[in-house]
Amino acid sequence: MGAIGFIGSHTVVQLLNEGFRVSIIDNLDNSITEVVDRVRDLFGPKHSQNLEFHQGDLRNKDLEKLFSQTQFGALIHFDGLKAVGESVANPRRYFDNNLIGTINLYKVMTKYDCKKMVFSSSATVYGQPEKMPCVEDFELKTMNPYGRTKSLLPDYQRLSHRLNTSKLIENSGEFQNLIVFNNFEETLVLLVPLLASALEFGSVAAPALVALLKMGSWLLTEEFSSKLDYLRSLVLSSALLASAILEGL
Ligand SMILES: O=c1ccn([C@@H]2O[C@H](COP(=O)(O)OP(=O)(O)O[C@H]3O[C@H](CO)[C@H](O)[C@H](O)[C@H]3O)[C@@H](O)[C@H]2O)c(=O)[nH]1
């Protein structure tokens, strides 16, 4: 579920590597089908037979249709909206997508006798913890609607396993920086032409442009690429963990 997103897609690669048959359902809210094409290219036609993609939403009949066609041994649930700020501005959207969608998923799983799930939660369920890193028995003190959707779900129905992939990630200061700079890189591409034309007209934006360009050059340094390697290893380790859990199910 939601497996052509960032963490999900890496997990799919790992699962295919381990010889699992994988079926994805994703509504493309925050992803593109080219990701599936890329995974297929990576594995070639023979091994790609183990991969199916269905565009669909947990809140409607797409899900029931999928379960009626395939008997699933276990499920990994990455499907969800995940922006804290947006969840504060539009909590209904978050409750509808994350909560109603997952409750529907639980119902369909029960109907088709699939009892095993790995659930991708979030470190935001611990609010602002007094110490880091968070561990899973910390008190749940979420402070935003997104976090509430994540903390209520395991309570709603305790299925056999829960994997807090985002805890792995969000506990890392390095990763936080990387995310900021990743976004920054994209922002830079959009902003530079605008700032450059502002500069041309002698605008006050000039100092901002200089600062942005300095930051941009940092993206090309070894320090940045070592952080990228760190990111890759984090993503892969969460994927490995998921497959190890699935194997033990
Ligand atoms: O209603 C929805 C909402 C989203 N998606 C899909 O779910 C995937 C989510 O992937 P993202 O890249 O947006 O998210 P990440 O992989 O970075 O995030 C993962 O870690 C997060 C930690 O905060 C959450 O646990 C999230 O659910 C989990 O996918 C996307 O393909 C998106 O299209 C759906 O299928 N249905």
The ligand as an SDF file (V2000), in Angstrom:
LIG
                    3D

 36 38  0  0  0  0  0  0  0  0999 V2000
   -4.2990    8.4180    0.2640 O   0  0  0  0  0  0  0  0  0  0  0  0
   -3.1630    8.1520   -0.1510 C   0  0  0  0  0  0  0  0  0  0  0  0
   -2.0560    8.9570    0.1430 C   0  0  0  0  0  0  0  0  0  0  0  0
   -0.8150    8.5990   -0.3550 C   0  0  0  0  0  0  0  0  0  0  0  0
   -0.6950    7.5020   -1.1340 N   0  0  0  0  0  0  0  0  0  0  0  0
    0.6160    7.0930   -1.6500 C   0  0  0  0  0  0  0  0  0  0  0  0
    1.4130    6.6980   -0.5370 O   0  0  0  0  0  0  0  0  0  0  0  0
    2.7870    6.9090   -0.8690 C   0  0  0  0  0  0  0  0  0  0  0  0
    3.4620    7.6180    0.2850 C   0  0  0  0  0  0  0  0  0  0  0  0
    4.7960    7.8140   -0.0480 O   0  0  0  0  0  0  0  0  0  0  0  0
    5.5850    9.1640    0.2560 P   0  0  0  0  0  0  0  0  0  0  0  0
    6.7950    9.1980   -0.6020 O   0  0  0  0  0  0  0  0  0  0  0  0
    4.6320   10.3110    0.2290 O   0  0  0  0  0  0  0  0  0  0  0  0
    5.9690    8.9310    1.7610 O   0  0  0  0  0  0  0  0  0  0  0  0
    7.2910    8.2850    2.3830 P   0  0  0  0  0  0  0  0  0  0  0  0
    7.5570    6.9640    1.7760 O   0  0  0  0  0  0  0  0  0  0  0  0
    8.3830    9.2820    2.4810 O   0  0  0  0  0  0  0  0  0  0  0  0
    6.7250    8.1500    3.8620 O   0  0  0  0  0  0  0  0  0  0  0  0
    6.6690    6.9870    4.6380 C   0  0  0  0  0  0  0  0  0  0  0  0
    7.0270    7.3700    5.9440 O   0  0  0  0  0  0  0  0  0  0  0  0
    6.1740    8.3650    6.5000 C   0  0  0  0  0  0  0  0  0  0  0  0
    6.7350    8.7850    7.8200 C   0  0  0  0  0  0  0  0  0  0  0  0
    6.1340    9.9450    8.2520 O   0  0  0  0  0  0  0  0  0  0  0  0
    4.7760    7.7990    6.6560 C   0  0  0  0  0  0  0  0  0  0  0  0
    4.7440    6.6690    7.5150 O   0  0  0  0  0  0  0  0  0  0  0  0
    4.2910    7.4190    5.2510 C   0  0  0  0  0  0  0  0  0  0  0  0
    2.9960    6.8520    5.3670 O   0  0  0  0  0  0  0  0  0  0  0  0
    5.2490    6.4300    4.6310 C   0  0  0  0  0  0  0  0  0  0  0  0
    4.8790    6.1390    3.2740 O   0  0  0  0  0  0  0  0  0  0  0  0
    2.8190    7.7010   -2.1920 C   0  0  0  0  0  0  0  0  0  0  0  0
    3.1930    6.8610   -3.2450 O   0  0  0  0  0  0  0  0  0  0  0  0
    1.3750    8.2010   -2.3570 C   0  0  0  0  0  0  0  0  0  0  0  0
    1.0000    8.3430   -3.7080 O   0  0  0  0  0  0  0  0  0  0  0  0
   -1.7760    6.6950   -1.4410 C   0  0  0  0  0  0  0  0  0  0  0  0
   -1.6450    5.6810   -2.1460 O   0  0  0  0  0  0  0  0  0  0  0  0
   -2.9950    7.0420   -0.9250 N   0  0  0  0  0  0  0  0  0  0  0  0
  1  2  2  0
  2  3  1  0
  2 36  1  0
  3  4  2  0
  4  5  1  0
  5  6  1  0
  5 34  1  0
  6  7  1  0
  6 32  1  0
  7  8  1  0
  8  9  1  0
  8 30  1  0
  9 10  1  0
 10 11  1  0
 11 12  2  0
 11 13  1  0
 11 14  1  0
 14 15  1  0
 15 16  2  0
 15 17  1  0
 15 18  1  0
 18 19  1  0
 19 20  1  0
 19 28  1  0
 20 21  1  0
 21 22  1  0
 21 24  1  0
 22 23  1  0
 24 25  1  0
 24 26  1  0
 26 27  1  0
 26 28  1  0
 28 29  1  0
 30 31  1  0
 30 32  1  0
 32 33  1  0
 34 35  2  0
 34 36  1  0
M  END
$$$$
